[in-house]
Each structure stands twice: as C-alpha cells, then as structure tokens.
C-alpha cells in the first residue's frame, strides 16, 4: 500500500521522466543520447551522417505542435537576448517604430511576451484594459501608430506575476491567439530573456520570419547571446542577426566616446556564428530618458544620431528578411 504522499511523489517522478524524454525527442541538440555517442557507435559508423540527421529531424518533427500563423499578421519578428539588462525591450520598441519610420506604408504591431517583466506599457506610454471585439478578441492598445498587447495591460502595475509554467503558457497562448491584429506587415515580439518554456512555446506554435538577438559587447552578455542564437538555430528559426547595444558611451558634456562594455564583441560573435551584424546602438542618456517617459527616441527625437541608429537596424532587419525569403524560395540556406 502506498500512502497518498508516496503516490504523488511517484506520479511526479513519472511526469518529470516523461517530460525529459519528450524534450529529448523534440528538441535538436537536447537528445536523450547525444549525437556524438550515436555516431561513434560501431553499429552506425557506416551510416551517412547526413541521412542520420535527416531521420532525427523527421523523428523530432513528430512530437512538435503544428505551427499556425497569427491571424492578421504577415511576418513575426522576435527580439531576444540570452540575459536581461541588455536593452532588449528598448530595442524591440524602437525597432517597431523604426520599421514604420523607414516605410510609413507598413503597419507594425508590438507584442510583449515577457510575462514576468512586461515593459511595453511603460515604454509606449499605455495603460488600461483592452476592449473586446465582437469576436471576443482583445483589441490592442495603440500609441504612435503601433498597436500593442502586453500582459501588463491585464494586471496591476506593481502586482508581482507569480505564476507556474502552465499559467504562463496559457497567458502566452492568449496573447498569441486571442488578440485582434488587423492587417499587420510585421509583428515585433519582445521575448523574455533566456531560453526557456516561453521561447520554446512561441517558436513551436507560430511561424517566425526571423529572430533578432540583442547583446552588449561584454563577454558575459555575449556568452548568453550565443546560447540564444543557437537555440533559434536548433528550432529552425532564421537568425536575422545581432544588434550590439550600448556599444559606446557618448559623454553629454564633451561628447567623448568611451567603450564601457568593450568594443565589437557582438560583431565578432556574429562572424563566429556566421550570422549578420545588424548594427550598433550607443549608450546614450537620450535613449534612457525618452524610454522612461514613454516617448521612444525614434519618435521623440527623430533627427538624433540615436534614432538614426535604430532606423539603420530596422533597415538591416528588412534586408535580412528579404534574403531569408529568397533563400527559402530557392531552397538554399541564408547566412
């Protein structure tokens, strides 16, 4: 006879064991048996490694959910980072505004998928609860011509979001599927930092046009940025490139330039990974102040060098999207 506690513990162990097998079967690079072990086994030495990888890919695809596009959205761009504090959300906001500034004919939306630390409401100067459409879908709040959706619109400003995994996944599903996006050319998604459940859920459930990785030039940030880029590669999401944020500090008094976090780290990492370098964004007081006021620098100081830096990044992103589309049409792999 097992006690109630004993049954629960055994059931929990079974769930954890099953989950580990599931993860090993659906994620490339997180196999139950590493590929290096399989390839070194005498029984498979004669098997062509390309054929083996193709079989693994087919096997892994069986366990993946079928991707379904977001209604009303042509292309999804995710902005990610390996760790927090590198300016990912600021980059996402100004990227969305930069895409519109470069081509006013394009419609751009902004989705805040950082459930535990939503920043979009503050940066876009938005507050309040979304209204519901006649289809019972949430209508995004809008500012600066950009429709926005965030979990921050649904909870109190200072309320801690203390949710377990299933609640987080449910919230992400609602943000993806129960929002009325109307004819967007681009949906920019501000991802949470790291490489966890949210990233996995989003990449498996919706087709993503490409990922933008944000990092500062310092070695510690670059280590995690590399993990983020490798994760997207493993789940077959095109990495559009790296943005080097806080690349150089401009003194507001004498305009002297100081590389506080080092120089060209993200550029060198992009070369190492074989992906594009999308541009530099300086560490500047103007960017911080305008973000805190809810007036992003691209719209509040459009003629500033800082706004120009974000517009250049937006141009590089569009160029990379076109390259990815062309390579997919040709059946070749884009850099």
C-alpha positions as CSV (number, residue, x, y, z in Angstrom):
1,X,0.0,0.0,0.0
2,X,1.3,3.4,-0.9
3,X,0.4,6.5,1.1
4,X,-1.2,9.5,-0.7
5,X,2.1,11.3,-0.4
6,X,4.0,8.4,-1.9
7,X,1.6,8.1,-4.8
8,X,2.0,11.8,-5.5
9,X,5.8,11.6,-5.4
10,X,5.8,8.6,-7.8
11,X,3.4,10.4,-10.1
12,X,5.6,13.5,-10.1
13,X,8.7,11.4,-10.9
14,X,6.8,9.8,-13.8
15,X,5.9,13.3,-15.1
16,X,9.4,14.5,-14.8
17,X,10.8,11.4,-16.5
18,X,8.2,11.6,-19.3
19,X,8.9,15.3,-19.8
20,X,12.7,14.6,-20.1
21,X,12.0,12.0,-22.8
22,X,9.7,14.4,-24.6
23,X,12.3,17.2,-24.6
24,X,14.9,14.8,-25.7
25,X,12.7,13.8,-28.6
26,X,11.5,17.2,-29.9
27,X,14.5,19.5,-29.5
28,X,17.5,19.1,-31.7
29,X,20.7,19.3,-29.6
30,X,18.9,18.1,-26.4
31,X,18.8,14.4,-27.2
32,X,18.4,11.7,-24.7
33,X,21.5,10.1,-26.3
34,X,24.0,12.7,-27.7
35,X,24.6,12.6,-31.4
36,X,28.3,12.2,-30.8
37,X,27.6,8.9,-29.0
38,X,25.3,7.7,-31.7
39,X,27.8,8.5,-34.4
40,X,30.7,6.8,-32.6
41,X,28.7,3.6,-32.1
42,X,30.1,0.7,-34.2
43,X,26.7,-0.2,-35.4
44,X,26.1,3.1,-37.1
45,X,29.6,4.0,-38.2
46,X,28.8,3.2,-41.7
47,X,25.6,5.3,-41.8
48,X,25.9,8.5,-43.6
49,X,25.7,11.4,-41.1
50,X,23.5,13.4,-43.3
51,X,21.0,10.7,-43.6
52,X,21.1,10.2,-39.8
53,X,20.4,13.9,-39.2
54,X,17.5,13.8,-41.6
55,X,16.0,10.8,-39.8
56,X,16.5,12.6,-36.5
57,X,14.8,15.7,-37.9
58,X,11.8,13.7,-39.1
59,X,11.6,11.9,-35.7
60,X,11.7,15.2,-33.8
61,X,9.0,16.8,-36.0
62,X,6.5,14.1,-35.0
63,X,6.4,15.5,-31.4
64,X,6.1,19.1,-32.4
65,X,2.8,21.0,-32.4
66,X,1.6,22.2,-35.9
67,X,2.5,25.8,-36.4
68,X,-0.4,28.1,-37.1
69,X,0.0,31.6,-38.4
70,X,-1.3,34.5,-36.3
71,X,-4.5,35.9,-38.0
72,X,-3.9,39.3,-39.5
73,X,-0.1,39.1,-39.3
74,X,2.2,38.6,-42.3
75,X,5.6,38.3,-40.6
76,X,6.6,37.8,-37.0
77,X,10.0,39.1,-35.8
78,X,11.1,38.1,-32.3
79,X,13.6,40.2,-30.4
80,X,15.5,38.1,-27.9
81,X,18.5,38.1,-25.6
82,X,20.3,35.5,-23.6
83,X,20.1,37.5,-20.4
84,X,18.2,40.5,-19.0
85,X,19.5,44.1,-18.8
86,X,21.0,44.4,-22.3
87,X,18.3,46.7,-23.7
88,X,16.1,44.1,-25.4
89,X,12.8,45.8,-24.8
90,X,14.1,49.2,-25.7
91,X,15.5,47.7,-28.9
92,X,12.1,46.0,-29.7
93,X,10.1,49.2,-29.2
94,X,12.5,51.3,-31.3
95,X,12.8,48.6,-34.0
96,X,9.0,48.6,-34.4
97,X,8.9,52.4,-34.6
98,X,12.0,52.3,-36.9
99,X,10.3,49.9,-39.3
100,X,7.4,52.4,-39.6
101,X,9.6,55.4,-39.9
102,X,11.6,53.8,-42.8
103,X,8.4,52.8,-44.6
104,X,5.2,54.5,-43.5
105,X,3.2,52.3,-45.8
106,X,4.0,49.3,-43.5
107,X,1.8,48.5,-40.5
108,X,3.7,47.2,-37.4
109,X,2.5,45.8,-34.1
110,X,4.2,45.1,-30.9
111,X,3.6,42.1,-28.6
112,X,5.1,41.9,-25.1
113,X,5.8,38.2,-24.4
114,X,7.9,39.0,-21.4
115,X,5.2,37.8,-19.0
116,X,7.2,38.3,-15.7
117,X,8.6,41.7,-16.6
118,X,6.4,43.5,-19.1
119,X,8.0,46.7,-20.2
120,X,6.0,47.7,-23.3
121,X,3.2,49.6,-21.4
122,X,5.7,51.9,-19.7
123,X,7.9,52.4,-22.8
124,X,4.9,53.0,-25.1
125,X,3.0,55.2,-22.5
126,X,0.0,52.9,-22.5
127,X,-2.3,51.9,-19.7
128,X,-5.7,50.4,-19.3
129,X,-7.5,47.2,-20.2
130,X,-8.0,46.1,-23.8
131,X,-11.6,46.2,-25.0
132,X,-13.1,43.1,-26.7
133,X,-14.2,42.9,-30.3
134,X,-17.5,41.3,-31.5
135,X,-15.4,38.1,-32.0
136,X,-14.5,38.2,-28.3
137,X,-10.9,39.0,-29.1
138,X,-8.8,41.6,-27.3
139,X,-8.3,44.8,-29.2
140,X,-4.7,46.1,-28.9
141,X,-4.0,49.4,-27.3
142,X,-2.3,51.9,-29.7
143,X,0.2,54.7,-29.5
144,X,2.5,56.3,-32.1
145,X,0.5,54.3,-34.7
146,X,1.6,51.0,-33.2
147,X,-1.0,48.5,-31.8
148,X,0.4,46.9,-28.7
149,X,-0.5,44.0,-26.5
150,X,1.0,43.0,-23.1
151,X,0.2,41.1,-20.0
152,X,0.9,44.4,-18.3
153,X,-2.5,45.7,-19.6
154,X,-4.2,42.9,-17.7
155,X,-2.6,43.2,-14.3
156,X,-1.9,46.0,-11.8
157,X,1.3,48.0,-12.5
158,X,3.0,46.8,-9.3
159,X,1.4,43.4,-9.0
160,X,4.0,40.6,-9.0
161,X,3.3,37.9,-11.5
162,X,3.8,34.7,-9.5
163,X,2.7,32.0,-12.0
164,X,3.7,28.4,-12.6
165,X,4.6,27.1,-16.0
166,X,1.0,26.1,-17.1
167,X,-0.4,29.5,-16.3
168,X,2.5,31.2,-18.2
169,X,1.8,29.0,-21.2
170,X,-1.9,29.8,-21.0
171,X,-1.1,33.5,-20.9
172,X,1.2,33.2,-23.9
173,X,-1.5,31.3,-25.8
174,X,-4.0,34.1,-25.2
175,X,-1.5,36.8,-26.2
176,X,-0.9,34.9,-29.5
177,X,-4.3,33.7,-30.4
178,X,-6.9,35.9,-28.7
179,X,-5.8,39.4,-30.0
180,X,-7.3,41.1,-33.0
181,X,-4.4,42.1,-35.1
182,X,-5.6,43.9,-38.1
183,X,-3.5,43.7,-41.3
184,X,0.0,43.9,-39.9
185,X,3.0,43.6,-42.1
186,X,5.3,43.0,-39.1
187,X,4.6,41.9,-35.6
188,X,7.6,42.6,-33.4
189,X,7.6,40.3,-30.3
190,X,9.6,41.3,-27.2
191,X,10.7,37.9,-25.9
192,X,11.6,37.2,-22.3
193,X,15.3,36.8,-21.6
194,X,16.8,33.3,-21.7
195,X,16.0,30.1,-23.5
196,X,13.0,28.6,-21.5
197,X,9.5,27.4,-21.9
198,X,8.1,30.7,-23.3
199,X,10.7,30.8,-26.1
200,X,10.1,27.1,-26.9
201,X,6.3,27.5,-26.9
202,X,6.3,30.5,-29.2
203,X,8.8,29.1,-31.7
204,X,6.9,25.8,-31.9
205,X,3.4,27.3,-32.2
206,X,3.7,30.1,-34.8
207,X,5.8,30.6,-37.9
208,X,8.6,33.1,-37.2
209,X,10.2,35.1,-40.0
210,X,13.3,35.7,-38.0
211,X,15.0,36.4,-34.7
212,X,17.0,39.5,-33.7
213,X,19.5,38.9,-30.9
214,X,20.4,41.8,-28.7
215,X,23.6,41.9,-26.7
216,X,26.1,44.3,-25.1
217,X,29.7,43.9,-26.2
218,X,30.9,42.5,-22.9
219,X,31.9,38.8,-22.7
220,X,29.4,37.8,-20.1
221,X,26.4,39.0,-22.1
222,X,27.9,37.5,-25.3
223,X,28.0,34.0,-23.7
224,X,24.2,34.1,-23.2
225,X,23.6,35.8,-26.5
226,X,25.3,32.9,-28.2
227,X,23.1,30.4,-26.4
228,X,20.0,32.4,-27.6
229,X,21.2,32.3,-31.2
230,X,22.0,28.6,-31.0
231,X,18.6,27.9,-29.6
232,X,16.8,29.6,-32.5
233,X,19.0,27.7,-35.0
234,X,18.1,24.4,-33.3
235,X,14.3,25.1,-33.6
236,X,14.8,26.2,-37.3
237,X,14.1,29.9,-36.7
238,X,16.2,32.1,-39.0
239,X,18.6,34.3,-37.0
240,X,18.4,37.6,-38.8
241,X,21.5,38.9,-36.9
242,X,22.9,40.5,-33.8
243,X,22.4,44.1,-32.5
244,X,25.2,45.5,-30.4
245,X,23.5,47.6,-27.8
246,X,25.3,50.1,-25.5
247,X,28.2,49.9,-27.9
248,X,29.8,53.2,-26.9
249,X,29.1,55.9,-24.3
250,X,28.9,59.4,-25.5
251,X,29.6,62.0,-22.8
252,X,26.8,64.5,-22.9
253,X,29.2,67.3,-21.9
254,X,32.3,66.9,-24.1
255,X,31.0,64.2,-26.5
256,X,34.0,62.0,-25.6
257,X,33.4,58.3,-26.5
258,X,34.2,55.5,-24.1
259,X,33.6,51.8,-24.7
260,X,32.4,50.9,-21.2
261,X,31.4,47.4,-22.1
262,X,34.2,46.7,-24.6
263,X,34.1,47.1,-28.3
264,X,32.9,45.0,-31.3
265,X,32.1,41.9,-29.1
266,X,28.8,41.3,-30.8
267,X,30.2,42.0,-34.3
268,X,32.9,39.3,-33.6
269,X,30.3,36.9,-32.3
270,X,28.2,37.4,-35.4
271,X,31.2,36.5,-37.5
272,X,31.8,33.4,-35.3
273,X,28.2,32.2,-35.6
274,X,28.0,33.0,-39.3
275,X,25.1,35.4,-39.0
276,X,24.7,39.1,-39.9
277,X,25.7,42.0,-37.8
278,X,22.7,44.4,-37.8
279,X,24.2,47.4,-36.2
280,X,25.4,49.4,-33.2
281,X,23.3,51.4,-30.8
282,X,25.1,53.7,-28.4
283,X,24.7,54.0,-24.7
284,X,23.2,57.5,-24.5
285,X,21.2,59.4,-21.9
286,X,18.7,60.4,-24.5
287,X,17.6,56.8,-25.1
288,X,17.1,56.1,-21.4
289,X,15.2,59.3,-20.7
290,X,12.9,59.0,-23.6
291,X,12.2,55.3,-22.8
292,X,11.4,56.2,-19.2
293,X,9.0,58.9,-20.3
294,X,7.2,56.6,-22.7
295,X,8.4,58.6,-25.7
296,X,10.8,56.3,-27.6
297,X,13.7,58.1,-29.2
298,X,12.7,57.2,-32.7
299,X,9.5,59.3,-32.4
300,X,10.5,61.9,-29.8
301,X,14.0,62.7,-31.3
302,X,13.7,61.5,-34.9
303,X,16.7,63.6,-36.1
304,X,19.1,62.4,-33.4
305,X,22.0,60.1,-34.0
306,X,20.4,57.6,-31.6
307,X,17.2,57.4,-33.6
308,X,19.2,57.1,-36.8
309,X,21.0,54.1,-35.3
310,X,17.6,52.3,-34.7
311,X,16.4,53.1,-38.2
312,X,19.6,51.6,-39.6
313,X,19.0,48.4,-37.6
314,X,15.4,48.4,-38.9
315,X,16.7,48.7,-42.5
316,X,19.1,45.8,-41.9
317,X,16.3,43.6,-40.5
318,X,14.1,44.2,-43.5
319,X,17.0,43.4,-45.8
320,X,17.7,40.2,-43.9
321,X,14.0,39.2,-44.1
322,X,14.2,39.6,-47.9
323,X,17.3,37.5,-48.0
324,X,15.7,34.8,-45.9
325,X,12.6,34.8,-48.1
326,X,14.7,34.5,-51.2
327,X,16.8,31.7,-49.8
328,X,13.8,29.7,-48.7
329,X,12.2,30.2,-52.2
330,X,15.4,28.9,-53.7
331,X,15.8,26.1,-51.2
332,X,19.1,27.3,-50.0
333,X,20.3,28.3,-46.5
334,X,20.6,32.0,-45.8
335,X,23.6,33.2,-43.8
